[in-house]
Amino acid sequence: MLMDVTKQPYDVYMYENVLKPMGMVNSFYTQPAPEDRQDLCASGYYPDGRQVPNKFHAYPEQAAAGLWMTPTDLCQYIIETQLAYAGKSARVLNQDMTRLRLSPYNDASSALGVFMEDRNGTLYFQHSAGNEGFCGQYYGSLESGDGVAVFLNTNSYAILPEVINNIATVYQWKDFYKPIYRENVRVAKKIQQKYAGVYLVNGDKFTYILKKKDGYYLYAEGTYAQMLYTSDTDFFNIEFPTEKHFVTDASGRITGYERMADGQLLPPAVKVIDPDTLHGSADFFNELGWMLIESKHFAEAIQYLKRGLALHPESLYIAGNLAHAYLFHGDYQQALAIYTAHKGASLSPGFSWEDMIRQDYVYLQQAGLNSKLMKRMFRDLAIAIPEDFLAG
């Protein structure tokens, strides 16, 4: 819409009318990043230390995921927002528009492009963000002039609350700090096993509790957060500042968990008992299935992806993930049949079925899945093995 009205490329308009006036001169929306700036761009990493293939992605959602910037530049935006809110500057938005933008609309915290947070009477505007290999968080107060921007070149958010709380403590932000560590207890493995599984939140988002080498983890929003218990039925995660309590039915079966934040009861998480009762978008089943494959829970991945494909038979991404799940679960012929059925298909302009297999296999190899199976499948499908796969 902006491009239609201004008749300018998005990155040009945004730099000249938004970024540059605020002093964000090291930031740009150009996608992909200009060749003369690429050596300045950080490389993304997964939580296990693996580098994102080709260092970073160029996302087609230019406005939502196309901004390259530095933490210092983002602080210029925080400062300008604070000054405009106080009526002391109007480089991009005037005071009235800034106050409107910072007024919650959808619920108690969701404003226009920001989330408002009340820390014991002190109001902050904030937002977190992340994509593959990167994440970050900023806070800015409405009245005291305090603020911070923290970027990480990993998509693990675990350390962000710790860093921000320490900054708030050192610089004496009034009533900001929220303790994220508390005394925790050991819970028997046989009890924790009952908690494992998929949970629905608001009917269209999921969390997943799974066992790793060093304990049980809650997967949510692309992050694996270790579960820390304060009792046999109560837990919290450092990455997600909510108190959680498991609930059961009359027979003692786990039915979900309640969530509490700042004394407010949030929508509960409901445990999925039968995948065939689920409804959701293709994206929902794709993310869930991919996470289960990545976590090497292949039988569960097959269950959920089959349900997703029954609801969305046109989704080649679900079909591809289902083939991956069959492959690593040991059903090579079933995987081969799905791969073969869609040979030559186009998932999007310039991105073929074979491109999807190559891209996914490079990632799955780096994630530690069976390389021999993937090499065999490359040969049987007559797909050239990508250099990134061989290098791995």
C-alpha positions as CSV (number, residue, x, y, z in Angstrom):
1,M,0.0,0.0,0.0
2,L,2.8,2.4,0.9
3,M,4.5,1.7,-2.4
4,D,1.3,2.1,-4.4
5,V,0.7,5.5,-2.8
6,T,4.3,6.9,-2.9
7,K,5.4,5.3,-6.2
8,Q,8.7,4.5,-4.5
9,P,10.5,1.3,-3.5
10,Y,9.7,0.4,0.1
11,D,13.3,0.5,1.3
12,V,13.9,3.9,-0.3
13,Y,10.8,5.5,1.2
14,M,11.5,4.1,4.6
15,Y,15.1,5.2,4.7
16,E,14.4,8.7,3.6
17,N,11.2,9.3,5.7
18,V,11.6,7.1,8.8
19,L,15.1,5.8,9.4
20,K,17.2,8.7,8.4
21,P,15.2,11.4,10.2
22,M,15.5,9.4,13.5
23,G,19.2,9.0,13.0
24,M,19.1,5.3,12.1
25,V,21.6,5.8,9.3
26,N,23.1,2.3,9.7
27,S,19.8,0.6,9.0
28,F,18.0,-0.4,5.8
29,Y,15.1,-2.4,4.5
30,T,16.8,-3.5,1.2
31,Q,16.3,-7.2,0.5
32,P,18.6,-8.9,0.0
33,A,21.2,-6.8,1.8
34,P,23.3,-4.7,-0.7
35,E,26.5,-6.4,-1.6
36,D,28.6,-3.5,-0.2
37,R,26.8,-4.0,3.2
38,Q,26.8,-7.8,3.5
39,D,30.2,-7.9,5.2
40,L,28.6,-5.9,8.0
41,C,25.7,-8.3,8.5
42,A,25.9,-10.7,11.4
43,S,25.7,-14.5,10.8
44,G,22.8,-16.3,12.5
45,Y,23.3,-19.3,14.7
46,Y,21.1,-22.0,16.1
47,P,21.1,-22.6,19.9
48,D,23.5,-25.6,19.5
49,G,26.1,-23.4,17.8
50,R,25.5,-24.4,14.2
51,Q,25.5,-21.5,11.7
52,V,22.4,-20.8,9.7
53,P,23.0,-22.0,6.1
54,N,24.3,-19.1,4.0
55,K,24.7,-17.1,7.2
56,F,21.2,-15.4,7.1
57,H,18.0,-15.4,5.2
58,A,16.5,-12.8,2.8
59,Y,12.8,-12.8,3.7
60,P,10.1,-11.9,1.2
61,E,8.1,-10.0,4.0
62,Q,10.1,-6.9,3.5
63,A,8.3,-4.7,6.1
64,A,7.9,-7.4,8.7
65,A,11.3,-9.2,8.4
66,G,13.5,-7.1,6.1
67,L,15.0,-4.5,8.4
68,W,18.7,-4.7,9.1
69,M,19.8,-2.4,11.9
70,T,22.1,-2.1,14.9
71,P,21.1,-1.9,18.6
72,T,22.4,1.7,18.7
73,D,20.1,2.6,15.8
74,L,17.1,1.0,17.5
75,C,17.9,3.1,20.5
76,Q,17.5,6.2,18.3
77,Y,13.9,5.0,17.6
78,I,13.3,4.5,21.3
79,I,14.5,8.0,22.1
80,E,12.5,9.6,19.3
81,T,9.4,7.9,20.5
82,Q,10.0,9.1,24.1
83,L,10.6,12.7,22.9
84,A,7.5,12.6,20.6
85,Y,5.3,11.3,23.4
86,A,6.4,14.2,25.5
87,G,5.8,16.7,22.7
88,K,9.5,17.5,22.4
89,S,10.1,16.2,18.9
90,A,8.2,15.2,15.7
91,R,10.8,13.9,13.3
92,V,8.4,11.2,12.1
93,L,5.2,11.3,14.2
94,N,3.8,14.2,16.2
95,Q,2.7,14.0,19.8
96,D,-1.0,13.1,19.1
97,M,-0.1,10.4,16.7
98,T,2.6,9.0,19.0
99,R,0.2,8.8,21.9
100,L,-2.4,7.2,19.7
101,R,0.1,4.6,18.5
102,L,1.1,3.8,22.2
103,S,-2.6,3.4,23.3
104,P,-3.6,-0.3,23.7
105,Y,-6.3,-1.3,21.3
106,N,-6.7,-5.0,20.9
107,D,-6.3,-5.8,24.6
108,A,-4.7,-4.4,27.7
109,S,-1.2,-4.4,26.2
110,S,-1.4,-4.5,22.4
111,A,-1.0,-1.1,20.8
112,L,0.0,-0.2,17.2
113,G,3.3,-2.0,16.6
114,V,4.2,-2.1,20.2
115,F,3.2,-3.8,23.5
116,M,2.6,-1.7,26.6
117,E,3.7,-3.0,29.9
118,D,2.9,-1.6,33.4
119,R,5.7,-2.3,35.8
120,N,4.2,-1.2,39.2
121,G,2.8,2.0,37.8
122,T,5.7,2.8,35.3
123,L,4.6,2.3,31.7
124,Y,7.0,0.9,29.1
125,F,6.6,0.2,25.4
126,Q,8.4,-2.9,24.2
127,H,8.7,-5.5,21.5
128,S,10.6,-8.7,20.9
129,A,11.5,-10.1,17.6
130,G,13.3,-13.0,16.0
131,N,13.8,-15.1,12.9
132,E,16.1,-18.0,12.0
133,G,19.4,-17.4,13.8
134,F,18.5,-14.0,15.4
135,C,16.4,-12.5,18.2
136,G,16.1,-9.4,20.2
137,Q,14.1,-7.3,22.6
138,Y,13.8,-3.6,23.4
139,Y,12.1,-1.6,26.2
140,G,11.5,2.1,26.5
141,S,9.8,4.0,29.4
142,L,7.2,6.6,28.6
143,E,8.3,9.2,31.2
144,S,11.7,8.4,32.8
145,G,13.8,8.2,29.6
146,D,15.1,4.7,30.4
147,G,15.5,2.2,27.6
148,V,17.5,-0.6,26.2
149,A,17.9,-2.7,23.0
150,V,19.5,-6.1,23.0
151,F,20.2,-8.2,19.9
152,L,21.6,-11.8,19.7
153,N,22.7,-13.7,16.7
154,T,21.0,-16.8,17.8
155,N,17.3,-17.6,17.9
156,S,17.5,-18.7,21.6
157,Y,15.9,-16.1,23.8
158,A,17.1,-17.6,27.0
159,I,19.6,-14.9,28.1
160,L,17.5,-11.9,27.1
161,P,15.5,-11.5,30.4
162,E,18.7,-11.9,32.4
163,V,20.5,-9.2,30.4
164,I,17.6,-6.7,30.5
165,N,16.9,-7.2,34.2
166,N,20.6,-6.7,35.0
167,I,20.7,-3.4,32.9
168,A,17.5,-2.3,34.7
169,T,19.1,-3.0,38.1
170,V,22.4,-1.3,37.3
171,Y,20.7,1.8,36.0
172,Q,18.1,1.8,38.8
173,W,15.0,1.6,36.7
174,K,12.1,2.1,39.1
175,D,10.3,-1.2,40.0
176,F,11.3,-2.8,36.7
177,Y,13.2,-5.9,37.8
178,K,11.3,-9.1,38.1
179,P,13.1,-12.0,39.7
180,I,13.4,-14.9,37.2
181,Y,15.1,-17.4,39.5
182,R,13.4,-19.0,42.4
183,E,13.9,-22.0,44.5
184,N,13.0,-25.2,42.6
185,V,12.5,-28.8,43.5
186,R,13.3,-32.2,41.9
187,V,10.3,-34.0,40.4
188,A,10.4,-37.7,39.8
189,K,10.9,-38.8,36.2
190,K,7.7,-40.9,36.2
191,I,5.7,-37.8,37.1
192,Q,7.4,-35.7,34.4
193,Q,6.7,-38.3,31.8
194,K,2.9,-37.7,32.2
195,Y,3.4,-34.0,31.2
196,A,5.0,-34.8,27.8
197,G,2.9,-34.0,24.8
198,V,1.3,-31.3,22.7
199,Y,-0.8,-28.5,24.3
200,L,-3.1,-26.0,22.6
201,V,-3.3,-22.4,23.6
202,N,-6.2,-20.3,22.3
203,G,-7.0,-23.1,19.9
204,D,-4.5,-21.9,17.3
205,K,-1.1,-22.0,19.0
206,F,0.7,-24.9,20.5
207,T,3.4,-25.7,23.0
208,Y,5.1,-29.0,23.4
209,I,6.7,-30.7,26.4
210,L,9.5,-33.1,25.6
211,K,12.4,-34.9,27.2
212,K,16.0,-33.9,26.4
213,K,19.3,-35.2,27.8
214,D,19.3,-32.8,30.7
215,G,15.6,-32.8,31.6
216,Y,12.2,-31.8,30.3
217,Y,11.7,-28.7,28.1
218,L,8.7,-26.6,27.0
219,Y,8.8,-25.7,23.3
220,A,7.0,-22.5,22.4
221,E,7.4,-19.7,19.9
222,G,10.5,-21.3,18.4
223,T,12.3,-21.6,21.8
224,Y,13.1,-24.7,23.9
225,A,12.8,-23.6,27.6
226,Q,13.8,-25.9,30.4
227,M,11.1,-26.7,32.9
228,L,11.9,-25.7,36.5
229,Y,9.6,-27.0,39.2
230,T,8.4,-25.4,42.4
231,S,6.3,-28.4,43.2
232,D,5.2,-31.7,41.5
233,T,2.5,-29.8,39.6
234,D,3.9,-26.2,39.3
235,F,6.7,-25.0,37.0
236,F,8.1,-22.0,35.3
237,N,10.6,-21.2,32.5
238,I,13.2,-18.5,32.6
239,E,12.4,-17.5,29.0
240,F,8.6,-17.2,29.6
241,P,7.8,-15.2,32.7
242,T,4.5,-17.0,33.6
243,E,3.7,-19.3,36.5
244,K,2.2,-22.6,35.3
245,H,0.2,-25.3,37.1
246,F,-0.8,-28.7,35.7
247,V,-4.4,-29.7,36.0
248,T,-6.0,-33.2,35.9
249,D,-9.4,-34.8,35.4
250,A,-11.2,-37.0,38.0
251,S,-9.1,-40.0,36.9
252,G,-5.8,-38.1,37.4
253,R,-5.0,-37.7,33.7
254,I,-3.3,-34.5,32.7
255,T,-5.7,-32.3,30.8
256,G,-3.5,-29.2,30.5
257,Y,-1.9,-26.4,32.5
258,E,-3.0,-23.0,33.8
259,R,-0.9,-19.9,33.2
260,M,-0.6,-16.8,35.4
261,A,1.3,-13.6,34.7
262,D,1.4,-10.6,37.0
263,G,-1.5,-12.0,39.0
264,Q,-3.6,-12.3,35.8
265,L,-5.0,-15.7,34.7
266,L,-4.1,-16.3,31.0
267,P,-5.9,-18.6,28.6
268,P,-5.1,-22.2,29.6
269,A,-3.0,-24.7,27.6
270,V,-5.1,-27.8,26.8
271,K,-3.4,-31.1,26.3
272,V,-4.1,-32.9,23.0
273,I,-5.3,-36.4,23.6
274,D,-6.3,-37.4,20.1
275,P,-4.5,-35.7,17.1
276,D,-7.4,-36.6,14.8
277,T,-9.7,-34.2,16.7
278,L,-7.4,-31.2,15.9
279,H,-8.3,-28.4,13.5
280,G,-5.8,-25.7,12.5
281,S,-4.2,-23.9,9.6
282,A,-1.6,-25.5,7.3
283,D,1.1,-23.3,9.0
284,F,0.0,-24.7,12.4
285,F,0.5,-28.3,11.3
286,N,3.7,-27.5,9.4
287,E,5.4,-25.9,12.4
288,L,4.2,-28.6,14.8
289,G,5.4,-31.4,12.5
290,W,8.7,-29.8,11.8
291,M,9.4,-29.3,15.5
292,L,8.6,-33.0,16.1
293,I,10.9,-34.1,13.3
294,E,13.7,-31.8,14.6
295,S,13.2,-33.2,18.1
296,K,13.3,-36.8,16.6
297,H,9.8,-37.6,17.7
298,F,9.0,-39.1,14.3
299,A,6.0,-41.3,15.3
300,E,4.2,-38.2,16.7
301,A,5.2,-36.1,13.7
302,I,3.5,-38.7,11.4
303,Q,0.3,-38.6,13.5
304,Y,0.0,-34.8,13.4
305,L,1.1,-34.4,9.8
306,K,-1.3,-37.0,8.6
307,R,-4.1,-35.1,10.3
308,G,-2.8,-31.8,8.8
309,L,-2.7,-33.3,5.3
310,A,-6.3,-34.7,5.7
311,L,-7.4,-31.1,6.5
312,H,-5.1,-29.4,3.9
313,P,-4.5,-31.9,1.1
314,E,-3.2,-29.1,-1.1
315,S,-0.3,-28.3,1.2
316,L,2.9,-29.6,-0.4
317,Y,4.9,-28.4,2.7
318,I,2.8,-30.7,4.9
319,A,3.3,-33.5,2.4
320,G,7.1,-32.9,2.4
321,N,7.3,-32.9,6.2
322,L,5.3,-36.1,6.3
323,A,7.7,-37.7,3.9
324,H,10.6,-36.6,6.1
325,A,8.9,-38.1,9.2
326,Y,8.4,-41.4,7.4
327,L,12.0,-41.4,6.2
328,F,13.6,-41.0,9.7
329,H,11.0,-43.3,11.3
330,G,12.2,-46.2,9.2
331,D,9.5,-46.3,6.5
332,Y,11.7,-45.6,3.5
333,Q,9.3,-46.8,0.9
334,Q,6.4,-44.7,2.2
335,A,8.7,-41.6,2.2
336,L,9.9,-42.4,-1.3
337,A,6.3,-42.7,-2.6
338,I,5.4,-39.2,-1.3
339,Y,8.6,-37.7,-2.6
340,T,8.1,-39.3,-6.0
341,A,4.4,-38.3,-6.2
342,H,5.3,-34.6,-6.2
343,K,8.4,-34.5,-8.3
344,G,8.6,-31.4,-10.4
345,A,5.9,-29.6,-8.4
346,S,6.3,-25.9,-7.6
347,L,5.8,-24.7,-4.0
348,S,6.1,-21.0,-4.9
349,P,7.6,-19.1,-7.8
350,G,11.2,-20.1,-8.2
351,F,11.0,-22.7,-5.4
352,S,10.5,-26.3,-6.5
353,W,9.7,-29.5,-4.7
354,E,13.3,-30.6,-5.2
355,D,14.5,-27.2,-3.8
356,M,12.5,-27.9,-0.7
357,I,14.1,-31.3,-0.3
358,R,17.6,-29.9,-0.7
359,Q,17.0,-27.1,1.7
360,D,15.4,-29.3,4.4
361,Y,18.0,-32.0,4.1
362,V,20.9,-29.5,4.7
363,Y,19.2,-28.3,7.9
364,L,18.3,-31.8,9.0
365,Q,21.8,-33.1,8.4
366,Q,23.2,-30.2,10.5
367,A,20.6,-31.1,13.2
368,G,22.1,-34.5,13.5
369,L,19.6,-36.7,11.6
370,N,20.6,-39.7,9.5
371,S,22.8,-38.5,6.6
372,K,23.0,-42.0,5.0
373,L,19.2,-42.1,4.6
374,M,19.2,-38.7,3.0
375,K,22.1,-39.5,0.6
376,R,20.3,-42.6,-0.5
377,M,17.1,-40.6,-1.1
378,F,19.0,-38.1,-3.1
379,R,20.2,-40.9,-5.4
380,D,16.8,-42.6,-5.7
381,L,15.2,-39.3,-6.6
382,A,18.0,-38.3,-9.0
383,I,18.4,-35.0,-7.1
384,A,21.8,-33.4,-7.1
385,I,23.3,-33.3,-3.6
386,P,23.9,-29.7,-2.6
387,E,27.4,-28.5,-1.6
388,D,26.2,-27.4,1.8
389,F,25.1,-31.0,2.5
390,L,28.4,-32.5,1.5
391,A,30.3,-29.9,3.5
392,G,28.3,-30.9,6.6
